[in-house]
Amino acid sequence: MRIVVLGAGLIGVASAWFLAADGHEVIVVDPTHPVTAGLKDFRIVDETYKYQWIDPHAHLLLATDDSTSDRPLAWSRTYRNARVCYIQLGHGLSAYNDAGFRKIVVQAIRWAAKV
């Protein structure tokens, strides 16, 4: 896969493989990062990935201990001069109806855009 980054930053919100009807516990790994500032652990009904490759230079922001998912749910890093934030969650209305998820998306956009 080749990724081209234009401008100040990039965020990714993915589609996925497994939907846990009872939800996933989302653990805020780094509450001091601007993307996760002000957030506490929360539960969300959403799809997640299993067996994905994650760059070892990525900074883990959100995680889960759910065995149906890989641990990382969101991460950030810098690529050249761009800020990159990847959020695995966000597959449907249940995610977007969650205040915690919406806050992460807004804060990720602001952080990536450097505003």
C-alpha positions as CSV (number, residue, x, y, z in Angstrom):
1,M,0.0,0.0,0.0
2,R,1.3,3.5,-0.8
3,I,0.1,6.5,1.1
4,V,0.4,10.0,-0.1
5,V,0.0,12.7,2.5
6,L,-0.8,16.2,1.3
7,G,-1.1,19.3,3.4
8,A,-0.7,19.5,7.2
9,G,-2.2,16.1,8.3
10,L,-4.2,13.0,7.7
11,I,-6.7,11.1,9.8
12,G,-8.2,7.7,8.9
13,V,-11.4,6.1,10.0
14,A,-11.7,2.5,8.8
15,S,-14.2,-0.1,7.9
16,A,-13.7,-3.5,9.5
17,W,-14.3,-7.2,10.1
18,F,-16.0,-8.1,13.3
19,L,-19.0,-6.5,15.1
20,A,-19.4,-7.2,18.8
21,A,-23.1,-6.9,19.5
22,D,-22.4,-6.2,23.2
23,G,-19.7,-3.8,22.3
24,H,-16.0,-3.3,23.0
25,E,-14.4,-1.7,26.0
26,V,-12.3,1.2,24.8
27,I,-9.3,2.0,27.0
28,V,-7.7,5.5,26.8
29,V,-4.0,4.6,26.7
30,D,-2.7,8.1,26.6
31,P,-5.1,10.6,28.2
32,T,-2.5,13.4,27.8
33,H,-2.5,13.4,23.9
34,P,-4.5,16.2,22.3
35,V,-6.7,13.5,20.4
36,T,-7.7,11.8,23.7
37,A,-7.6,14.7,26.1
38,G,-10.6,14.8,28.4
39,L,-11.7,11.3,27.6
40,K,-12.3,8.4,29.9
41,D,-12.5,4.7,29.1
42,F,-15.9,3.9,27.4
43,R,-17.8,1.1,25.8
44,I,-18.9,1.2,22.1
45,V,-20.8,-1.1,19.8
46,D,-18.7,-1.2,16.6
47,E,-16.7,-3.3,14.3
48,T,-13.0,-3.9,14.8
49,Y,-10.0,-5.4,13.0
50,K,-8.0,-8.5,13.8
51,Y,-4.5,-9.4,12.4
52,Q,-3.6,-5.9,11.1
53,W,-0.1,-4.6,10.8
54,I,0.6,-1.4,12.8
55,D,3.7,0.7,12.3
56,P,6.0,0.2,15.3
57,H,6.6,4.0,15.4
58,A,2.9,4.6,15.9
59,H,1.9,6.1,19.3
60,L,-1.0,4.1,20.8
61,L,-4.0,6.3,21.9
62,L,-6.9,3.8,22.3
63,A,-6.9,0.1,22.9
64,T,-9.2,-2.8,23.8
65,D,-8.6,-6.1,25.5
66,D,-11.3,-7.8,23.6
67,S,-10.1,-11.1,22.1
68,T,-12.0,-10.6,18.9
69,S,-9.9,-7.5,18.1
70,D,-6.3,-6.4,17.8
71,R,-5.4,-4.3,20.9
72,P,-4.8,-1.0,19.1
73,L,-8.0,1.0,18.2
74,A,-6.4,4.4,17.5
75,W,-2.9,5.6,17.1
76,S,-1.0,8.7,16.0
77,R,2.4,9.5,14.5
78,T,4.2,12.0,12.4
79,Y,5.0,11.3,8.7
80,R,7.4,13.8,7.3
81,N,5.8,17.1,8.2
82,A,2.3,15.7,8.6
83,R,0.4,14.5,11.6
84,V,-1.4,11.2,11.1
85,C,-4.1,9.8,13.3
86,Y,-5.8,6.5,12.6
87,I,-9.1,5.6,14.3
88,Q,-10.2,2.0,13.7
89,L,-13.8,2.7,15.0
90,G,-16.5,4.5,13.1
91,H,-18.5,2.0,11.0
92,G,-22.0,3.1,11.6
93,L,-24.6,5.0,13.5
94,S,-23.8,3.3,16.8
95,A,-20.3,4.7,16.7
96,Y,-21.3,8.2,15.6
97,N,-24.1,8.3,18.2
98,D,-21.4,7.8,20.9
99,A,-20.2,11.1,22.4
100,G,-16.8,9.7,23.1
101,F,-16.2,8.7,19.6
102,R,-17.4,12.0,18.2
103,K,-15.0,13.8,20.6
104,I,-12.1,11.7,19.4
105,V,-12.9,12.5,15.7
106,V,-13.2,16.2,16.3
107,Q,-10.0,16.3,18.4
108,A,-8.1,14.2,15.8
109,I,-9.1,16.6,13.0
110,R,-8.0,19.6,15.0
111,W,-4.7,17.9,16.0
112,A,-3.9,16.8,12.4
113,A,-4.8,20.2,11.0
114,K,-2.6,21.8,13.7
115,V,-5.4,24.1,14.9
